[in-house]
Amino acid sequence: MKSFKNADGKPVLNADGKPVLNADGKPILIKMVQAIQENKAYLGEVDGLIGDGDHGMNMNKGFTVFKDRYADQNYSFTEGLEELGEILLNEIGGSMGPIYGTIFMDMSEAGKDQVEITLTDFSNMLQAGLAGLMDIVDAKVGDKTLVDTLSPAAETIKQAADQGETYETALPKMKEAAIKGRDSTKDMIAKFGRSARLGERSRGVLDAGATSCCILLCAMADGIMELL
């Protein structure tokens, strides 16, 4: 039996005083799927300003395949991340499939052996996802990519865990960091992808990957919060 725990090792309790089980993590993944589905058109619009405009379509395809394929099955938080990652890695087009596939699969790998997922464990999962991303891309913070969203969000959770905070106080901070990271890409010049060819003209527009990453991190946080 897996359960979420705070950084101090105490179980995260729901309203009935019972631990929130990682085995009950399916709603978190569903929350992420719904967020992508609801923002399909928006992500396409953002991507279309300086890219090819298919980011929303490709992301929606992968997340919808995952939801439909496992609709009648139960899965834990880490199991769901693994299955979602494999679908994104192998079954959708564009560069973002392998990128998100790697992030989610590495997050799952980092947490799969934990009996109870503490805030520190969740931090380690995010750090593993970020490390996996950095292994396959050359981008760094400031290059107008999803690194600008994921890196500060992961660092915020790490700092919160190191300070012994709870999920209740840490997750809102993660969302705030993700939003700030996403918004920071508007003033950047693209260094990677098709938008890089635009140079200075890529400034003034949000990065599509940073935007979808923000949507997913916020949905993940909201999904966890709803289980507390």
Beta strands, then each sheet from edge to edge (+ up, - down):
strand 1: 3-5
strand 2: 116-118
sheet 1: 1+ 2+
end
